[in-house]
Amino acid sequence: MSSNTGISPHATAFIHSYATATSVASSSKPSDLSASATQMSSHYLPNLISFTLGTNTTISTQEEAAKGTLTHLQKLVKAGVGADIRMIRVAVKEVGEFAATVFVTWELVVDGVSIADEEKLKGKEGEGKKKAKGWRWRNCYGYRRMTREVEGEEVVDKEGFEYIVSDEEVGELIKRVPKYFES
């Protein structure tokens, strides 16, 4: 059973929670990277499927997801681009009572200057030419929320992402850090 408002508000709140977990890594400190990876992976359901550039990977557990996410964040830092990843836009499309597809535009901010910051500074006199070195991409997340009613109250049995499509994320990363997957 789902609430009377549909799945969209739940999916929207959930992706905002995920963005908050992602932002923990923005300092690039090792402890923050680890905390972010753990928090991000808590949003993944068991057997999450990641689709990327024609391949797919099944991630069985949140522990496995946390380990892989931590490695990814560490490699971003090692590559010199950091881990300041910000959510820019969200669109939610309901696909059923218990499922939605969530489209998110992310930005990796390098050296503290976002694309929005660069745009704001254009045309301002006296401002140095600050150029955003980061980039944006769009991912697609399959959100699932299963509930039931117990004594008049809604109980959530399962909530999280079942799949992620990250072609743009990986494609844009490879353009900027060609040897990313070699280390």
C-alpha positions, -999 to +999 in steps of 0.1 A: +000+000+000+012+035-008+003+068+007-024+089-010+003+113-024+018+088-047+054+077-049+070+110-062+073+128-029+090+098-014+114+094-043+122+131-042+129+131-004+150+100-009+172+114-036+177+145-015+189+123+013+212+106-011+226+140-022+232+149+014+251+116+018+271+124-013+280+159-001+297+145+030+327+136+008+332+172-004+361+179+019+380+150+004+393+141+039+397+103+042+372+100+072+346+120+052+351+098+021+345+068+042+314+083+059+300+094+026+305+059+010+287+043+039+258+068+039+255+066+001+254+028+001+227+027+027+204+040-001+210+009-023+188-022-021+205-056-021+214-068-056+215-033-070+223-033-107+246-007-121+244-002-159+273+016-174+283+020-211+268-014-221+280-033-191+261-042-159+273-051-125+253-065-096+262-052-062+250-078-037+252-060-003+255-025+011+289-035+024+301-043-011+286-010-023+303+010+004+337-005-004+333+002-042+320+037-035+349+045-012+373+033-038+356+055-064+358+086-042+394+079-033+403+076-070+386+110-077+407+126-050+439+109-062+431+121-098+431+156-085+395+164-091+382+159-056+349+146-044+327+177-042+297+163-060+265+184-059+230+177-071+218+203-096+184+191-109+160+163-101+131+149-122+109+120-109+087+099-131+063+075-114+062+041-131+039+024-106+025+026-071+057+014-056+083+026-082+097+057-098+125+066-121+146+094-108+168+115-132+195+135-115+219+160-129+251+161-108+281+184-109+317+176-098+330+209-085+368+212-088+388+238-069+356+253-053+343+269-085+310+255-097+296+261-132+269+282-116+296+303-099+314+308-131+282+320-148+274+344-120+309+360-123+307+365-160+303+402-167+310+413-132+337+440-132+367+435-109+362+398-107+391+376-118+383+351-145+373+321-124+368+291-146+349+260-135+371+230-140+344+205-131+316+190-152+280+179-151+263+146-160+230+129-156+223+096-139+191+076-138+180+058-106+153+031-101+136+039-068+115+013-050+093+018-019+073-011-006+049-004+023+020-021+041-005-009+066-003-021+102-030-010+126-038+021+105-001+031+101+021+029+070+051+007+075+080+008+051+093-027+043+118-018+016+130+015+002+160+023-020+176+022-054+173-010-074+194+001-103+215+030-115+223+040-151+255+060-151+267+062-188+271+100-187+289+099-154+315+074-165+317+088-201+324+124-188+349+111-162+369+092-188+371+123-210+387+142-182+406+115-164+415+090-192+435+067-170+409+066-142+402+029-145+438+019-150+448+024-113 
